[in-house]
C-alpha cells in the first residue's frame, strides 16, 4: 500500500499544537496581562524594542515559527472539526483552511524580511 | 438476600430467513441485583426464546466475544450490571458492523485488517534455540504491556466515528496491536507493518476523537497508540528524503 503524504500537513500541525499548548499561554500572559497591568514595565513591549527584536535573524526565526506553525495547527484542526460536524466537502475545506495558513506563512516571511 | 427486579429487555433482532430488516423484540426478565446484561440474555435464551443468537464465552471480560450496544453505548454484556440501568434496557448488535443474526455481527473485515498488520513477533533471523530465550528488562516490557491487554472485543470500532464513515479504516484496536509489536524489543517487523500503518487508511484516517479509549473495557488507550504512530510515521516520511530509509 502506498504511504500517505499526510505528514506534510500533520508535521506542522503537531509542532504548532505543541507550541500553542506550551508557549502561547505565556505569550498571552506577557502581552495581554503582565504588561497592561504593569507587572512588567510598559517599555518591555515598546515599538523600538519589538523592531529591534525582529531585526535580528534569531528574532525573525522565532517570530516566524510562532506565527506560522500555530496557523497550520489551527487550519488542520478546523478541517477535522468541520469533517467531524458532518460536512463532506473535504477538498474545498482543505483548500480554504490550508490556503489561509499558507497565506499567513508567506505574509509572515515577507513582513519579517522587510524589517 | 438479593433483590429481584423485572426489567424490560429490548433486543434488536434479525433473522435473515424471516426479517427483511432488523426489528426490536421485548422480553420481561426477572433480574437479581448481581446480574449483568449477559445473564439476562442467557435467561431469555434458556427460558423464553431459544432462537436468540449472541456471542459469548468466558463471562469475565477476558474473551472479548460479548460486545453489544447497551442503551446505545458499546459495552461488554458480561461487564455491564443491570442494577445500574433503568427499567428498560435496549441491547443491539455492535454499531458499524453488518449484522449476521440478532446480536452477532460480521467481523471478517477486522480480522483481515488485523492479519495484514502481522500481530506477532517478527525476526529477521531466528535465534537458534540453544542460544536461549530473548530476555527483556522491566522497562522494555513496560513500553508495550498496556497494549497487550486488548481482547479484540471491537467496542472501539463501534465507538469510532471515523470507522463509521469509512470502514476501510484499519481502526483502533488493530493499530494498537501493531503498535504493541512495534514497541517490543524482540520484534523487527516495524518496516513491514509500516506499509499498512502509514497508508492513507492506516493512522491517518484517525482524527483523534478519542472515543475508542473511552469505551475500552481493558483501558488499553488505542487513541494514544495511534497518535504515537502518527509521530513515528511523520518522522519516517521526512527521514526518507534525507536518505534515512526505514
Interface residues (C-beta under 8 A of the other chain):
Chain A: X1 X2 X3 X4 X5 X6 X7 X8 X10 X11 X14 X80 X83 X84
Chain B: X161 X194 X195 X196 X198 X199 X200 X201 X202 X204 X207 X208 X209 X230 X231 X233 X234 X237 X238
